[in-house]
């Protein structure tokens, strides 16, 4: 995206311990000062509650909990601290003594859960058990505690990272289900995994006694990704009052065995600003004539909307192509599409679905990457990403591995194919690209989608939105990021998430 926009994006870090050390060394903030600010940030989120139950671990996350208890102890609040283990770190021991000194009541898990069950939504449970330091498996007594708390109706707040979420965002047994996660100092990668999405709730990033710009300034710790936010969405605009349809590009969508997918993508492209949209027969020979096939060579059995054109060859003024959605595994169709796109390397394209299984895909991507001309955006879901990696000889992976190792695999793919933009779909969308003039792969995270998008055809809408922006001469990374944001944010305005259809999603995009 444009440099000025990137500067305003929030960075996401894999491991913030280096940042913590940097702040202590260069800005002379002690552990104690930073902890006091962490407790103050938690305090701000629970000020409306008079029944507070804090679950404290044995390390520095537990110390945050003891500090919080001391700060909010007064006659107007009922504050209970439930130690899951005896304090082990020096800070935790100190903060526990400080909490005792003001008369904080300590309780068992049974008593803590009973209090939450009694007061229901009037109580708040605060998770200060492990935080970002968690790795391995949770102890059984912690698992039992978390499961009991998760069943209550209490409002839940997590300190730094909900207990049970590893640094990579994995959940081995269970995790604390937070309504709000107050993460300390900087945003953390683990909060934006598909698995974590059910547990983190609303994420608040708290300063620890120093502005985030300083906290994140350590040159030895680069962000893992940047966070896409609603404010980053740039919808297509038409400022020229004397404009005509040709000014906004011509999107060609290849239609194959399942024509509905192409129709959905074409409709999305038209509604997202493309001046003209044509669906093109997939089975076309290299000389421009269609391959004889009564089934695939006509549009007589396809109910095309009246505002979408159809053709048996690509229009001469094509400015972007969408291909793969509903194409089928027909070898000739894939070869025909890839051959045309190879011959027209200056025309941007978005590839999806069945094209990730095509034999000629690796050479096509390598040629486009080497040529440094023309824009290519790929939009696989995890299963298709596995096929893409295998076709590109980057290894064989399971769907679970593709999801859990998405950062590593995105970097690996983008390093191999500079300039190609990867949009890895999922509950949290990961967008990656290695620009030719940059050393590192840039990643962008879009966590704004909802379960409403778990419906056939949603991905076809995304492909159409991206193609429309490519047709309107947006860069590939701009098109990918803005279309992904529009796609996700539109899903949030659907009244009943179970009722979403591709066309109601397209309509919602027009209402952003």
C-alpha positions as CSV (number, residue, x, y, z in Angstrom):
1,X,0.0,0.0,0.0
2,X,1.0,3.6,-0.2
3,X,3.8,4.5,2.1
4,X,1.8,7.2,4.0
5,X,-0.8,4.6,4.8
6,X,1.7,2.0,6.0
7,X,3.1,4.6,8.4
8,X,-0.2,4.8,10.2
9,X,-0.7,1.1,10.4
10,X,-0.2,-0.7,13.7
11,X,2.7,-3.2,13.7
12,X,2.3,-6.7,15.0
13,X,5.2,-8.5,16.6
14,X,6.0,-12.2,17.1
15,X,7.9,-11.7,20.4
16,X,7.9,-8.4,22.3
17,X,10.4,-9.5,25.0
18,X,13.1,-7.8,22.9
19,X,11.0,-4.6,23.0
20,X,10.6,-4.9,26.8
21,X,14.4,-5.1,27.2
22,X,15.0,-2.2,24.8
23,X,12.6,0.0,26.9
24,X,14.3,-0.9,30.1
25,X,17.8,-0.3,28.7
26,X,17.3,2.8,26.6
27,X,14.4,4.6,28.4
28,X,15.3,3.5,31.9
29,X,11.9,2.2,32.7
30,X,12.1,-0.5,35.4
31,X,10.0,-3.7,35.5
32,X,8.1,-2.2,38.4
33,X,7.1,1.0,36.5
34,X,6.0,-1.0,33.4
35,X,4.0,-3.3,35.6
36,X,2.3,-0.4,37.3
37,X,1.2,0.9,33.9
38,X,0.0,-2.5,32.9
39,X,-2.2,-2.7,36.0
40,X,-3.5,0.8,35.4
41,X,-4.5,-0.3,31.8
42,X,-6.4,-3.2,33.2
43,X,-8.0,-1.0,35.8
44,X,-9.4,1.3,33.1
45,X,-11.2,-1.6,31.5
46,X,-13.0,-2.8,34.6
47,X,-13.9,0.4,36.3
48,X,-17.7,-0.2,35.8
49,X,-17.6,-3.5,37.8
50,X,-17.8,-3.8,41.6
51,X,-17.2,-7.6,41.7
52,X,-13.7,-8.4,40.5
53,X,-12.2,-11.9,40.6
54,X,-8.5,-12.0,39.5
55,X,-6.9,-15.3,38.6
56,X,-3.1,-15.0,39.2
57,X,-0.3,-17.2,38.0
58,X,3.2,-17.6,39.4
59,X,5.1,-15.3,37.0
60,X,5.0,-11.7,35.9
61,X,1.5,-12.0,34.4
62,X,0.4,-13.0,37.9
63,X,2.3,-10.0,39.3
64,X,0.2,-7.8,37.0
65,X,-2.9,-9.3,38.6
66,X,-1.7,-8.7,42.2
67,X,-0.8,-5.1,41.3
68,X,-4.3,-4.6,39.8
69,X,-5.9,-6.0,43.0
70,X,-3.9,-3.5,45.1
71,X,-4.9,-0.6,42.9
72,X,-8.6,-1.2,42.9
73,X,-9.0,-2.3,46.6
74,X,-11.5,0.0,48.3
75,X,-14.7,-0.3,50.3
76,X,-16.9,0.0,47.2
77,X,-15.5,-3.1,45.4
78,X,-15.4,-6.8,46.2
79,X,-11.9,-7.9,45.0
80,X,-10.8,-11.5,45.1
81,X,-7.5,-12.9,44.0
82,X,-7.4,-16.6,43.2
83,X,-3.7,-17.8,43.0
84,X,-3.4,-20.7,40.6
85,X,0.2,-21.3,41.9
86,X,2.5,-19.9,44.6
87,X,4.4,-16.8,43.3
88,X,7.8,-17.8,41.8
89,X,9.2,-14.7,40.1
90,X,10.6,-12.0,42.3
91,X,8.1,-9.4,41.0
92,X,5.2,-11.8,41.6
93,X,6.3,-12.4,45.2
94,X,6.7,-8.6,45.8
95,X,3.3,-7.7,44.2
96,X,1.6,-10.5,46.1
97,X,2.9,-9.1,49.4
98,X,1.8,-5.6,48.4
99,X,-1.7,-6.9,47.7
100,X,-1.8,-8.6,51.1
101,X,-0.7,-5.4,52.8
102,X,-3.9,-3.6,51.7
103,X,-6.1,-6.5,52.8
104,X,-6.9,-8.2,49.5
105,X,-8.9,-11.4,50.0
106,X,-7.4,-14.5,48.6
107,X,-9.6,-17.4,47.6
108,X,-9.7,-20.9,46.1
109,X,-10.9,-21.7,42.5
110,X,-14.1,-23.1,43.9
111,X,-14.8,-19.8,45.8
112,X,-13.8,-17.7,42.8
113,X,-16.1,-19.5,40.4
114,X,-18.9,-19.5,42.9
115,X,-18.7,-15.8,43.2
116,X,-18.8,-15.4,39.4
117,X,-21.8,-17.7,39.1
118,X,-23.6,-15.8,41.8
119,X,-23.1,-12.4,40.4
120,X,-23.2,-13.4,36.7
121,X,-22.9,-10.4,34.3
122,X,-22.3,-8.0,37.2
123,X,-18.9,-9.6,37.8
124,X,-15.7,-9.5,35.9
125,X,-13.1,-12.3,35.7
126,X,-9.5,-11.2,35.0
127,X,-7.0,-13.7,33.5
128,X,-3.5,-13.0,34.8
129,X,-2.3,-16.6,34.7
130,X,0.3,-17.0,32.0
131,X,0.0,-14.3,29.3
132,X,2.5,-14.1,26.5
133,X,5.0,-16.3,28.4
134,X,2.9,-19.5,27.8
135,X,4.4,-22.4,26.0
136,X,3.8,-26.2,26.1
137,X,0.7,-27.7,27.7
138,X,-1.4,-26.1,30.4
139,X,-1.3,-27.8,33.8
140,X,-4.5,-29.8,34.5
141,X,-5.6,-27.5,37.4
142,X,-5.3,-24.5,35.1
143,X,-7.3,-26.2,32.4
144,X,-10.0,-27.1,34.9
145,X,-10.1,-23.5,36.2
146,X,-10.4,-21.9,32.8
147,X,-13.1,-24.3,31.7
148,X,-15.2,-23.4,34.7
149,X,-14.7,-19.7,34.3
150,X,-15.6,-19.9,30.5
151,X,-18.9,-21.4,31.5
152,X,-19.9,-18.5,33.7
153,X,-21.7,-15.4,32.4
154,X,-19.1,-13.1,33.9
155,X,-17.4,-10.4,31.7
156,X,-13.9,-11.7,31.0
157,X,-10.7,-9.7,30.6
158,X,-7.3,-11.1,29.7
159,X,-4.0,-9.6,30.6
160,X,-1.6,-9.4,27.7
161,X,-2.6,-12.7,26.0
162,X,-5.5,-15.1,27.0
163,X,-4.0,-18.0,28.9
164,X,-3.6,-21.1,26.7
165,X,-2.6,-19.2,23.5
166,X,1.0,-19.9,22.5
167,X,3.4,-17.4,20.9
168,X,2.5,-18.7,17.5
169,X,-1.3,-18.5,18.2
170,X,-1.8,-22.2,18.8
171,X,-4.2,-23.6,21.3
172,X,-3.3,-27.1,22.6
173,X,-6.1,-27.8,25.1
174,X,-8.2,-24.8,25.8
175,X,-7.9,-21.0,26.4
176,X,-9.4,-18.3,28.5
177,X,-12.3,-16.8,26.5
178,X,-11.9,-13.1,26.9
179,X,-14.3,-10.3,26.0
180,X,-11.4,-7.9,26.0
181,X,-7.7,-8.6,25.8
182,X,-5.5,-5.8,27.1
183,X,-2.2,-6.5,25.5
184,X,0.9,-4.8,26.8
185,X,3.2,-2.4,24.9
186,X,2.6,-3.7,21.3
187,X,0.3,-6.0,19.3
188,X,1.3,-9.6,19.3
189,X,1.1,-12.1,16.4
190,X,-0.5,-14.8,18.5
191,X,-3.7,-12.7,19.0
192,X,-4.4,-12.8,15.3
193,X,-4.4,-16.5,14.5
194,X,-7.5,-18.3,13.3
195,X,-7.5,-20.4,16.5
196,X,-7.2,-17.3,18.8
197,X,-10.1,-15.5,17.2
198,X,-12.6,-17.2,19.4
199,X,-10.7,-16.2,22.6
200,X,-9.2,-12.7,22.3
201,X,-12.4,-10.6,22.0
202,X,-11.8,-6.9,21.5
203,X,-8.1,-6.1,21.6
204,X,-6.8,-3.0,23.4
205,X,-3.1,-2.2,23.2
206,X,-1.8,-0.5,26.4
207,X,1.1,1.8,26.9
208,X,3.6,0.8,29.6
209,X,4.8,4.2,30.6
210,X,6.1,5.2,27.2
211,X,4.4,6.0,23.9
212,X,4.0,3.1,21.5
213,X,6.2,4.8,19.0
214,X,9.1,4.6,21.4
215,X,8.2,1.1,22.7
216,X,8.2,-0.2,19.1
217,X,11.4,1.7,18.1
218,X,13.9,-1.2,18.7
219,X,15.8,-1.8,15.4
220,X,16.6,-5.3,16.5
221,X,12.9,-6.4,16.5
222,X,11.0,-6.1,13.2
223,X,7.2,-6.4,13.0
224,X,5.9,-9.7,11.8
225,X,3.0,-8.0,10.0
226,X,0.9,-4.8,9.8
227,X,-2.7,-4.6,11.0
228,X,-5.3,-3.6,8.4
229,X,-8.0,-1.6,10.0
230,X,-11.3,-0.1,8.8
231,X,-9.7,3.3,8.4
232,X,-7.3,1.8,5.8
233,X,-10.2,1.0,3.4
234,X,-10.1,3.2,0.3
235,X,-13.2,2.6,-1.8
236,X,-13.2,3.3,-5.6
237,X,-14.0,7.0,-6.3
238,X,-15.0,8.9,-9.4
239,X,-13.9,12.5,-9.3
240,X,-13.9,13.2,-13.0
241,X,-17.4,14.5,-13.8
242,X,-16.8,13.9,-17.6
243,X,-15.8,10.3,-17.1
244,X,-17.1,7.4,-19.3
245,X,-17.2,3.7,-18.6
246,X,-13.9,3.0,-20.4
247,X,-12.1,5.1,-17.7
248,X,-12.7,2.4,-15.1
249,X,-11.4,-0.6,-16.8
250,X,-12.7,-3.8,-18.4
251,X,-12.7,-6.9,-16.2
252,X,-12.7,-10.3,-18.0
253,X,-13.8,-13.3,-15.9
254,X,-13.1,-16.8,-17.2
255,X,-16.1,-19.1,-16.9
256,X,-15.7,-22.8,-16.6
257,X,-17.5,-26.0,-15.4
258,X,-19.3,-24.2,-12.6
259,X,-20.4,-21.0,-14.2
260,X,-22.1,-19.6,-11.1
261,X,-18.7,-18.9,-9.5
262,X,-17.7,-16.7,-12.5
263,X,-21.0,-14.9,-12.5
264,X,-20.6,-14.1,-8.8
265,X,-17.1,-12.8,-9.4
266,X,-18.2,-10.8,-12.4
267,X,-21.1,-9.3,-10.5
268,X,-18.8,-8.3,-7.7
269,X,-16.4,-6.7,-10.1
270,X,-19.2,-4.6,-11.7
271,X,-20.5,-3.4,-8.4
272,X,-17.0,-2.5,-7.2
273,X,-16.4,0.0,-9.9
274,X,-15.2,-1.8,-13.0
275,X,-16.6,0.1,-16.0
276,X,-17.2,-3.1,-18.1
277,X,-17.3,-6.8,-17.2
278,X,-17.3,-9.7,-19.6
279,X,-17.3,-13.4,-18.8
280,X,-15.2,-15.4,-21.2
281,X,-15.4,-19.1,-22.2
282,X,-12.6,-21.1,-20.5
283,X,-12.0,-23.5,-23.4
284,X,-10.4,-21.3,-26.0
285,X,-7.5,-22.4,-28.2
286,X,-4.3,-20.4,-28.5
287,X,-5.2,-19.1,-31.9
288,X,-8.2,-17.3,-30.4
289,X,-10.8,-19.9,-31.4
290,X,-12.8,-21.8,-28.9
291,X,-12.2,-25.5,-28.5
292,X,-15.1,-27.5,-29.9
293,X,-17.4,-28.4,-27.1
294,X,-21.2,-28.0,-27.2
295,X,-21.2,-28.0,-23.4
296,X,-18.6,-25.3,-22.9
297,X,-18.7,-23.4,-26.1
298,X,-22.1,-21.7,-25.5
299,X,-23.8,-19.6,-22.9
300,X,-27.3,-20.8,-23.7
301,X,-27.6,-22.7,-20.4
302,X,-26.2,-19.9,-18.2
303,X,-28.5,-17.2,-16.8
304,X,-26.2,-14.2,-17.1
305,X,-27.3,-10.9,-15.6
306,X,-28.2,-8.4,-18.3
307,X,-25.4,-6.0,-17.2
308,X,-22.6,-8.6,-17.7
309,X,-21.4,-9.2,-21.2
310,X,-20.2,-12.6,-22.6
311,X,-17.7,-13.6,-25.2
312,X,-15.7,-16.6,-26.5
313,X,-12.5,-14.6,-26.5
314,X,-11.0,-11.9,-24.3
315,X,-12.1,-8.3,-25.2
316,X,-9.3,-6.3,-26.8
317,X,-9.6,-3.6,-24.1
318,X,-9.3,-6.1,-21.2
319,X,-7.5,-4.4,-18.2
320,X,-7.8,-7.2,-15.6
321,X,-8.6,-10.9,-15.5
322,X,-10.1,-13.1,-12.9
323,X,-9.6,-16.8,-13.4
324,X,-9.9,-20.1,-11.6
325,X,-13.2,-19.8,-9.7
326,X,-15.5,-22.6,-10.9
327,X,-13.0,-23.4,-13.7
328,X,-12.9,-27.1,-13.0
329,X,-9.8,-29.4,-13.2
330,X,-10.0,-29.6,-17.0
331,X,-6.4,-29.5,-18.2
332,X,-7.2,-27.7,-21.5
333,X,-9.1,-25.0,-19.6
334,X,-6.2,-24.3,-17.2
335,X,-3.6,-24.4,-20.0
336,X,-5.7,-22.0,-22.1
337,X,-6.1,-19.5,-19.3
338,X,-2.4,-19.6,-18.3
339,X,-1.3,-19.4,-21.9
340,X,-3.3,-16.3,-22.6
341,X,-2.2,-14.6,-19.3
342,X,1.4,-15.5,-20.2
343,X,1.0,-13.9,-23.6
344,X,-0.5,-10.8,-22.1
345,X,1.9,-10.3,-19.2
346,X,1.0,-6.6,-18.9
347,X,-2.6,-7.3,-17.9
348,X,-3.1,-7.8,-14.1
349,X,-4.9,-10.9,-12.9
350,X,-6.4,-12.5,-9.8
351,X,-6.1,-16.3,-9.7
352,X,-8.3,-18.5,-7.5
353,X,-9.5,-22.0,-6.8
354,X,-8.9,-24.6,-9.5
355,X,-6.0,-22.8,-11.1
356,X,-3.9,-23.7,-8.0
357,X,-3.9,-27.3,-9.2
358,X,-2.7,-26.4,-12.8
359,X,0.5,-28.0,-14.0
360,X,1.8,-24.8,-15.6
361,X,1.3,-22.6,-12.6
362,X,4.8,-22.5,-11.3
363,X,6.3,-21.4,-14.6
364,X,3.7,-18.8,-15.1
365,X,4.3,-17.3,-11.6
366,X,8.1,-17.4,-12.1
367,X,7.8,-15.7,-15.5
368,X,5.5,-13.0,-14.1
369,X,7.7,-12.5,-11.1
370,X,10.9,-12.3,-13.2
371,X,9.4,-10.0,-15.8
372,X,8.5,-7.4,-13.0
373,X,5.5,-6.4,-15.1
374,X,1.9,-7.0,-14.7
375,X,0.2,-7.6,-11.4
376,X,-0.8,-11.1,-10.0
377,X,-2.9,-11.7,-6.9
378,X,-3.5,-15.2,-5.6
379,X,-6.5,-15.9,-3.3
380,X,-6.2,-19.5,-2.0
381,X,-8.0,-20.9,1.1
382,X,-5.7,-23.2,3.2
383,X,-6.5,-26.4,1.2
384,X,-5.8,-24.6,-2.1
385,X,-2.7,-23.1,-0.5
386,X,-1.4,-26.6,0.1
387,X,-1.9,-27.4,-3.6
388,X,-0.2,-24.1,-4.6
389,X,2.8,-24.9,-2.5
390,X,3.1,-28.4,-3.9
391,X,2.7,-27.2,-7.5
392,X,5.4,-24.7,-6.9
393,X,7.7,-27.4,-5.4
394,X,7.8,-25.7,-2.0
395,X,6.8,-28.8,0.0
396,X,3.8,-30.9,1.0
397,X,1.7,-29.7,3.9
398,X,-1.5,-30.6,5.6
399,X,-4.3,-28.0,5.9
400,X,-3.6,-27.7,9.6
401,X,0.0,-27.0,8.9
402,X,-0.9,-24.4,6.3
403,X,-3.1,-22.7,8.9
404,X,-0.7,-22.9,11.9
405,X,2.4,-22.1,9.9
406,X,0.9,-19.4,7.7
407,X,3.5,-16.7,8.5
408,X,6.4,-19.0,7.7
409,X,4.8,-20.4,4.6
410,X,3.7,-17.0,3.4
411,X,7.2,-15.7,3.7
412,X,8.6,-18.7,1.9
413,X,6.2,-18.5,-1.0
414,X,6.6,-14.7,-1.4
415,X,10.4,-14.9,-1.2
416,X,10.3,-17.5,-4.1
417,X,8.0,-15.3,-6.2
418,X,8.8,-11.6,-5.7
419,X,6.0,-9.3,-6.8
420,X,3.3,-11.9,-6.6
421,X,0.7,-10.9,-4.0
422,X,-0.7,-13.8,-1.8
423,X,-4.0,-13.4,-0.1
424,X,-4.3,-16.4,2.2
425,X,-8.0,-16.7,3.2
426,X,-9.2,-17.8,6.6
427,X,-10.9,-16.5,9.8
428,X,-8.0,-14.1,9.8
429,X,-6.7,-13.1,6.3
430,X,-2.9,-12.9,5.7
431,X,-1.7,-10.9,2.8
432,X,1.9,-11.2,1.8
433,X,4.3,-9.8,-0.9
434,X,8.0,-9.3,-1.4
435,X,8.4,-6.2,-3.6
436,X,11.4,-6.3,-5.9
437,X,13.0,-3.2,-4.3
438,X,12.7,-4.6,-0.8
439,X,14.6,-7.2,1.1
440,X,11.8,-8.6,3.4
441,X,8.4,-10.0,2.8
442,X,5.7,-7.6,3.9
443,X,2.6,-9.1,5.5
444,X,-0.7,-7.5,6.3
445,X,-3.3,-9.0,8.7
446,X,-7.1,-8.6,8.2
447,X,-9.0,-9.9,11.3
448,X,-12.3,-8.2,10.5
449,X,-14.2,-11.0,8.7
450,X,-17.1,-12.8,10.4
451,X,-18.5,-16.4,10.3
452,X,-21.1,-15.1,7.8
453,X,-18.4,-15.5,5.2
454,X,-18.3,-19.2,5.7
455,X,-20.6,-19.7,2.8
456,X,-20.1,-21.0,-0.8
457,X,-19.4,-18.1,-3.2
458,X,-17.9,-15.7,-0.6
459,X,-14.4,-16.3,-2.1
460,X,-15.7,-15.6,-5.6
461,X,-16.9,-12.2,-4.4
462,X,-13.4,-11.4,-3.1
463,X,-11.8,-12.4,-6.4
464,X,-14.2,-10.1,-8.2
465,X,-13.6,-7.2,-5.9
466,X,-9.8,-7.5,-6.4
467,X,-10.2,-7.8,-10.1
468,X,-12.3,-4.6,-10.2
469,X,-9.6,-2.7,-8.4
470,X,-6.9,-4.1,-10.7
471,X,-9.0,-3.1,-13.7
472,X,-9.1,0.5,-12.3
473,X,-5.3,0.6,-12.2
474,X,-4.7,0.0,-8.5
475,X,-1.5,-1.8,-7.6
476,X,-1.8,-5.4,-6.7
477,X,-1.1,-4.9,-3.0
478,X,-3.5,-2.0,-2.8
479,X,-6.2,-4.0,-4.6
480,X,-5.6,-7.0,-2.4
481,X,-5.7,-5.1,0.9
482,X,-8.7,-2.8,0.1
483,X,-10.8,-5.6,-1.5
484,X,-10.1,-7.9,1.5
485,X,-11.1,-5.1,3.9
486,X,-14.3,-4.3,2.0
487,X,-15.1,-8.0,1.9
488,X,-14.6,-8.4,5.6
489,X,-16.3,-5.2,6.7
490,X,-19.3,-5.9,4.5
491,X,-19.8,-9.2,6.4
492,X,-20.2,-7.3,9.6
493,X,-23.3,-5.4,8.5
494,X,-25.3,-8.5,7.6
495,X,-28.1,-8.6,10.2
496,X,-28.3,-12.5,10.4
497,X,-24.9,-14.0,9.8
498,X,-26.4,-17.4,8.8
499,X,-28.4,-15.8,6.0
500,X,-25.5,-14.3,3.9
501,X,-25.4,-15.1,0.2
502,X,-22.8,-13.9,-2.3
503,X,-25.2,-11.4,-3.8
504,X,-26.3,-10.0,-0.4
505,X,-22.5,-9.7,0.4
506,X,-22.0,-7.8,-2.8
507,X,-24.9,-5.5,-1.9
508,X,-23.4,-5.0,1.6
509,X,-20.1,-3.9,-0.1
510,X,-22.0,-1.1,-1.9
511,X,-23.3,0.2,1.5
512,X,-19.9,0.6,3.1
